[in-house]
Amino acid sequence: MFRVVDASFSMLMDVYKQSDSQDVSTGAIKKEWSYIKTVSCYAKGVISNTATARSGDRQVLGTKYENVQVIEVRTNSKLSIREKITNIRTGNGENIWTELDYPNDTPTVFEVVGVTPMTDPFGDVLAWSAVLKRSENQQIGI
């Protein structure tokens, strides 16, 4: 059934889910990422002009270089912190967030930080809002 709120999801994103397995020889836990689905969404960058609020894009130079990028995504399905998001694109297929240091506009990979429901006045869940953070590892499967 089509709901009015679904019309606001004008973008698409790919969802990958983590599965764990144990190496029989070493006992080490291996994480593997598998494509699960493409989801309709609406994504936007997080912008703030205060130091106390969460901030959007920034680069930190300390003992280790850190490129921090935070976005908010709204979807009609709940995301999990065991998922990674990539290939956020317009309805026309144009990638919105891409990596500068990779060739050919490689889509940025994001990790799910948190998810909260968006409810109507009667308490029914209309959609889900998630905060995503740029993953330190930009290659899914490693």
N, C-alpha and C positions, 0 to 999 in steps of 0.2 A: 504494500500500500504506500502511495506517495504522501509524504508529509511536507508541509510548507518549509519546515526547518531544513529538509534535505536539499532544497533549492539553493541554499547558501553554500553548499559544498561544491564549489566550482573547480576544484583542483583534484589531482590524483597523487597517491604516494604508494610506494611498495613497502610491504612489511615482511621482515625476516624474523624467524623465531629461533631461539637458542635451544639446543639439546645437548645434554652431557653424556659422555661415555667414558669408560675407564679402560686404559691400556692394560691388557692382560699381562704383559711382560714387566712393565715398570710400575703399574698401579697409578700412574698419573691420570688426572682427569682432563679429558679433551672436550673443548667446546666447539660445536659445529653449528653453522648458521644455514637455515634452509628458507627459501622463498615460500611464503605462506599465501599471500593474497595482495591484490591491489585494492586500495580503499579510497573512496571519495572523501575529500577533506577541504578545509579552509585553513591555510597557514599564514602566520604573520610573524615578523621579527618582534622581539621584546625590546622596547625603547624606554629608557629612564633618564631623567636628568638629575637624579640624586644618588649619592653614594650608598645610601642605606637600602635602597630597593634593588631587586635583581636587575642586572644590566644586560644589554644586548651584546653586540660584538665588541671584543676587546682583545688585546694581545698583552701578555704578561711576560716580562723578562726578569728572571731571578736565577736560581740555580738551574732551572729548566725552562725552556721556552714553552709557553702555553698559549694556544689560540682558542679563546672561549667564544662560543656563539650559542645563543639561546633563542629558541623560537616557541611559539604557542600554536598548537594544532587542534582544530575541532573536527570531530568525526562522528559518524552515527554508530560506530562500534568501539567497544572499550579496548584500549591498548594495555599491554603488560610491560613491566620493567624488564622482562626477559625477551623483549623484542627490540630490533633496530629498524630504523626508518631511513629510506633513501629514495632518490629519484622523485622528489617532490616537484610536480610540474603543473603547468596550466592545462586547461582542457584541450588546448592545441598541441600539447606534447612538449612545450618549451620548458627546460629545467630552470627552476627558480634559484636554488642554492647550489653552487658548484665550487669545486676546489680550485684555487688559483695556481697551486704548485703542481697540478696534474695536467697532462695534455688532454685536449679535446673536451673541455668543460665536464670533467668527471663529477657526477652528482655527489654532494656531501652526504655522509652517513651520520645519523643522529641516534643517540640513546634516549630512551624514555626515562625521565626523571620522576614524574608523578602524573597521576590521572585523577580527575574529579568529575562527577556528573553535573550536567546542566539540567535543572528540573523546571517544570512548569509550576504554576501556583498550587496544583493539586498533588505535587510530589512525584509525578511521573517523569522518568528520565527522557529528555528530548534529544540529547546529544552528550558527547564526552569531550572534555577539554583536557589536553595533555601538554606538559612542558617538556620540550626536548632539548638536549644539550649535544653539541657537536662531539662526536666520538673521537677520542685520541687516536684510535686505530681506524683509518679510513678504508680499510680493505675488509669486506665481509668474507668470512671463511678462514680468517687467520686469528 
